[in-house]
Amino acid sequence: MAITKQVTFIAKDECITELNNLLITMVEASRAEVGCELYDIYQMKDQPTTFVVVETWENESALDGHKVSAHYKHYKANFEPFTAGKSSVELVSIV
C-alpha cells in the first residue's frame, strides 16, 4: 500500500533562504530512489515562511529506504536551526 506524507515546515524569518535551499537538495535525490512515486515541495504564496513537502512512497519498505539515504541523513542533521516548527501527517487515499 502506498504511503503519502505531508510535512510542513515553518522557517524562522531570517532563515527562509537556508531552509528553502536545504529542502531543494532533497527533491532530485528522493525522486531517484526506488519506490518514490511523488516528491514535491511547495512554498505558501501568502506565508513565505511555510514550506510543504508532499511525498508518496510505494510501500513502507521504500519509505524506510529513504530514511537511511545519505541525503535524508544530511537534511535530518541540518534542518532544525532553520525552523520555528515542523509537523507531519500521513494521508490515506479514499479513491
Residue frames relative to the residue before (quaternion, step in Angstrom):
aa qw qx qy qz dx dy dz
M 1.0000 0.0000 0.0000 0.0000 0.00 0.00 0.00
A 0.4742 -0.6859 0.4797 0.2732 3.57 -0.88 0.96
I 0.2213 -0.7541 0.6085 0.1100 3.54 -1.19 0.71
T 0.0529 -0.7838 0.6187 0.0050 3.56 -0.76 1.08
K 0.0777 -0.7902 0.6079 0.0076 3.52 -0.92 0.99
Q 0.1476 -0.7273 0.6603 0.1150 3.51 -1.27 0.59
V 0.0489 -0.7953 0.6039 -0.0182 3.54 -0.63 1.16
T 0.1373 -0.8006 0.5820 0.0394 3.56 -0.73 1.11
F 0.1154 -0.7773 0.6177 0.0301 3.53 -0.93 1.02
I 0.1610 -0.7352 0.6493 0.1092 3.54 -1.08 0.78
A 0.2720 -0.7798 0.5457 0.1417 3.57 -0.52 1.20
K 0.5044 -0.5624 0.5414 0.3690 3.52 -1.22 0.48
D 0.6377 -0.5717 0.3503 0.3792 3.60 -1.00 0.79
E 0.7376 0.4172 -0.2284 0.4793 3.57 0.95 -0.85
C 0.7126 0.4544 -0.2389 0.4782 3.62 1.28 -0.08
I 0.2720 0.7900 -0.5141 0.1940 3.62 1.18 0.35
T 0.6875 0.4854 -0.2896 0.4559 3.60 0.79 -0.98
E 0.6646 0.5134 -0.3110 0.4450 3.58 0.90 -0.88
L 0.6708 0.4720 -0.3073 0.4825 3.59 0.91 -0.86
N 0.6042 0.5546 -0.3467 0.4553 3.59 0.99 -0.82
N 0.6940 0.4829 -0.2823 0.4533 3.58 0.79 -1.01
L 0.6455 0.5133 -0.3234 0.4640 3.59 0.98 -0.79
L 0.6745 0.4928 -0.3021 0.4593 3.59 0.87 -0.90
I 0.6249 0.5481 -0.3413 0.4388 3.59 0.99 -0.77
T 0.6193 0.5573 -0.3570 0.4224 3.61 1.03 -0.66
M 0.6285 0.5641 -0.3253 0.4255 3.58 1.21 -0.43
V 0.5907 0.6515 -0.3660 0.3045 3.58 1.04 -0.77
E 0.7472 0.4166 -0.2527 0.4520 3.59 0.44 -1.15
A 0.6697 0.5022 -0.3016 0.4565 3.58 0.90 -0.92
S 0.6704 0.4915 -0.3048 0.4648 3.60 0.94 -0.84
R 0.6513 0.5237 -0.3136 0.4507 3.59 0.94 -0.86
A 0.6665 0.5068 -0.2954 0.4600 3.59 1.16 -0.59
E 0.5426 0.6416 -0.3963 0.3699 3.59 1.22 -0.26
V 0.5524 -0.5795 0.4870 0.3491 3.54 -1.20 0.65
G 0.8093 0.2778 -0.2091 0.4734 3.56 -0.87 0.95
C 0.5459 0.5872 -0.4170 0.4281 3.60 1.23 -0.03
E 0.1564 -0.8069 0.5666 0.0581 3.57 -0.64 1.13
L 0.7906 -0.0137 0.0394 0.6110 3.59 1.17 -0.58
Y 0.1401 0.7602 -0.6292 0.0813 3.55 -1.04 0.78
D 0.1595 0.7906 -0.5634 0.1789 3.57 -0.21 1.32
I 0.1717 -0.7634 0.6155 0.0945 3.53 -1.19 0.67
Y 0.0998 -0.7889 0.6063 0.0128 3.53 -0.99 0.96
Q 0.2000 -0.7232 0.6432 0.1523 3.52 -1.28 0.51
M 0.4481 -0.6991 0.4806 0.2820 3.58 -0.79 0.96
K 0.5129 -0.6892 0.4340 0.2711 3.55 -0.78 1.13
D 0.7840 0.3363 -0.1656 0.4949 3.59 0.85 -0.96
Q 0.7344 0.2596 -0.1860 0.5989 3.58 1.34 -0.02
P 0.1421 -0.8659 0.4723 0.0840 3.60 0.43 1.19
T 0.5915 0.5547 -0.3833 0.4421 3.60 1.20 -0.14
T 0.6763 0.5008 -0.2819 0.4609 3.59 1.26 -0.29
F 0.0668 -0.7764 0.6265 -0.0157 3.52 -0.84 1.15
V 0.1202 -0.7825 0.6085 0.0538 3.56 -1.04 0.80
V 0.1534 -0.7595 0.6290 0.0630 3.55 -0.84 1.08
V 0.0632 -0.7628 0.6430 0.0256 3.56 -0.91 0.98
E 0.0601 0.8096 -0.5757 0.0971 3.56 -0.66 1.13
T 0.0957 -0.7722 0.6263 0.0479 3.53 -1.10 0.79
W 0.1254 -0.7825 0.6096 0.0174 3.51 -0.92 1.06
E 0.6239 -0.5915 0.3773 0.3443 3.54 -1.05 0.85
N 0.7788 -0.1456 0.1442 0.5929 3.56 1.00 -0.87
E 0.7376 -0.4145 0.2992 0.4412 3.57 -1.32 0.05
S 0.6214 0.5530 -0.3348 0.4428 3.57 1.05 -0.76
A 0.6498 0.5034 -0.3143 0.4749 3.61 0.98 -0.81
L 0.6490 0.5031 -0.3125 0.4775 3.59 0.98 -0.82
D 0.6332 0.5208 -0.3290 0.4686 3.59 0.99 -0.79
G 0.6357 0.5286 -0.3216 0.4616 3.59 1.02 -0.79
H 0.6188 0.5471 -0.3244 0.4610 3.55 1.05 -0.82
K 0.6945 0.5096 -0.2770 0.4257 3.57 0.91 -0.91
V 0.7092 0.3970 -0.2724 0.5150 3.61 1.22 -0.20
S 0.4447 0.6940 -0.4562 0.3355 3.60 1.27 0.14
A 0.6272 -0.5595 0.3939 0.3721 3.56 -1.20 0.54
H 0.6773 0.4910 -0.3134 0.4493 3.60 0.91 -0.83
Y 0.6234 0.5169 -0.3448 0.4747 3.61 1.07 -0.63
K 0.6516 0.5122 -0.3169 0.4611 3.58 0.93 -0.87
H 0.6278 0.5282 -0.3298 0.4670 3.60 1.05 -0.77
Y 0.6519 0.5043 -0.3062 0.4764 3.58 0.90 -0.96
K 0.6794 0.5173 -0.2925 0.4305 3.58 0.80 -1.07
A 0.6960 0.4788 -0.2676 0.4634 3.58 1.03 -0.79
N 0.7913 0.3751 -0.1530 0.4580 3.60 1.18 -0.45
F 0.5778 0.6467 -0.3851 0.3157 3.65 1.10 -0.34
E 0.6008 0.6408 -0.3643 0.3095 3.61 0.94 -0.81
P 0.6628 0.5076 -0.3506 0.4244 3.69 0.81 -0.73
F 0.6937 0.4818 -0.2685 0.4633 3.60 1.18 -0.50
T 0.7289 0.4676 -0.2298 0.4442 3.59 1.18 -0.38
A 0.3140 -0.7137 0.5981 0.1853 3.49 -1.26 0.67
G 0.8039 -0.0552 0.0383 0.5910 3.57 1.28 -0.26
K 0.0487 -0.7745 0.6307 0.0058 3.54 -1.27 0.53
S 0.0487 0.7766 -0.6278 0.0225 3.55 -1.07 0.77
S 0.1398 -0.7913 0.5934 0.0459 3.54 -1.19 0.59
V 0.0148 -0.7739 0.6330 0.0128 3.54 -1.08 0.77
E 0.3129 -0.7074 0.5969 0.2131 3.53 -1.19 0.60
L 0.2328 -0.7915 0.5578 0.0906 3.55 -0.87 1.05
V 0.1915 -0.7686 0.6030 0.0947 3.56 -1.10 0.76
S 0.4288 -0.7050 0.5061 0.2511 3.57 -0.81 1.02
I 0.2267 -0.7840 0.5635 0.1277 3.58 -0.97 0.82
V 0.7124 0.3612 -0.2725 0.5364 3.58 1.24 0.17
